[in-house]
């Protein structure tokens, strides 16, 4: 697993969920003093990092799989 991809994807997840949280506040779906506005970017960090970990495990297992014997 590459640490650079992990950090980049976690930051992208942070920015994505921050943007969603700000949109929800601006459109009046949730109030500004809601805890959800604070929690959403943290969830984005965790989900972004988890996405990279899951993708690297799938990619690693596909590379290590031997072809069937003939």
One Martini backbone bead per residue (centre of mass of N, CA, C, O) as a GRO file, in nm:
protein
   70
    1UNK     BB    1   0.098   0.036   0.022
    2UNK     BB    2   0.050   0.370  -0.043
    3UNK     BB    3   0.079   0.664   0.128
    4UNK     BB    4   0.007   0.877  -0.086
    5UNK     BB    5  -0.271   0.763  -0.160
    6UNK     BB    6  -0.392   0.770   0.122
    7UNK     BB    7  -0.369   1.077   0.168
    8UNK     BB    8  -0.513   1.178  -0.087
    9UNK     BB    9  -0.785   1.031  -0.043
   10UNK     BB   10  -0.843   1.147   0.237
   11UNK     BB   11  -0.849   1.445   0.144
   12UNK     BB   12  -1.074   1.410  -0.065
   13UNK     BB   13  -1.285   1.312   0.138
   14UNK     BB   14  -1.279   1.562   0.313
   15UNK     BB   15  -1.363   1.768   0.093
   16UNK     BB   16  -1.627   1.633   0.004
   17UNK     BB   17  -1.771   1.633   0.288
   18UNK     BB   18  -1.743   1.935   0.334
   19UNK     BB   19  -1.909   2.022   0.089
   20UNK     BB   20  -2.167   1.877   0.172
   21UNK     BB   21  -2.202   2.020   0.445
   22UNK     BB   22  -2.219   2.308   0.329
   23UNK     BB   23  -2.462   2.259   0.148
   24UNK     BB   24  -2.660   2.177   0.374
   25UNK     BB   25  -2.643   2.453   0.513
   26UNK     BB   26  -2.712   2.647   0.273
   27UNK     BB   27  -2.999   2.483   0.217
   28UNK     BB   28  -3.125   2.405   0.514
   29UNK     BB   29  -3.107   2.105   0.623
   30UNK     BB   30  -2.892   2.201   0.831
   31UNK     BB   31  -2.761   2.332   1.094
   32UNK     BB   32  -2.475   2.495   1.190
   33UNK     BB   33  -2.481   2.370   1.503
   34UNK     BB   34  -2.421   2.097   1.403
   35UNK     BB   35  -2.245   1.797   1.428
   36UNK     BB   36  -2.242   1.706   1.128
   37UNK     BB   37  -2.040   1.921   1.022
   38UNK     BB   38  -1.797   1.788   1.183
   39UNK     BB   39  -1.819   1.478   1.105
   40UNK     BB   40  -1.802   1.455   0.791
   41UNK     BB   41  -1.492   1.499   0.741
   42UNK     BB   42  -1.407   1.255   0.913
   43UNK     BB   43  -1.552   1.046   0.741
   44UNK     BB   44  -1.390   1.111   0.484
   45UNK     BB   45  -1.117   1.018   0.588
   46UNK     BB   46  -1.193   0.725   0.650
   47UNK     BB   47  -1.314   0.644   0.370
   48UNK     BB   48  -1.064   0.710   0.201
   49UNK     BB   49  -0.873   0.512   0.342
   50UNK     BB   50  -1.049   0.256   0.305
   51UNK     BB   51  -1.048   0.254  -0.004
   52UNK     BB   52  -0.743   0.198  -0.036
   53UNK     BB   53  -0.727  -0.063   0.125
   54UNK     BB   54  -0.930  -0.226  -0.043
   55UNK     BB   55  -0.791  -0.188  -0.319
   56UNK     BB   56  -0.514  -0.314  -0.240
   57UNK     BB   57  -0.622  -0.595  -0.166
   58UNK     BB   58  -0.746  -0.667  -0.440
   59UNK     BB   59  -0.489  -0.624  -0.608
   60UNK     BB   60  -0.304  -0.821  -0.451
   61UNK     BB   61  -0.479  -1.082  -0.493
   62UNK     BB   62  -0.473  -1.077  -0.809
   63UNK     BB   63  -0.160  -1.104  -0.840
   64UNK     BB   64  -0.126  -1.381  -0.655
   65UNK     BB   65  -0.282  -1.539  -0.855
   66UNK     BB   66  -0.287  -1.842  -0.988
   67UNK     BB   67  -0.306  -2.026  -1.241
   68UNK     BB   68  -0.445  -2.284  -1.368
   69UNK     BB   69  -0.404  -2.601  -1.414
   70UNK     BB   70  -0.357  -2.816  -1.710
   0.00000   0.00000   0.00000
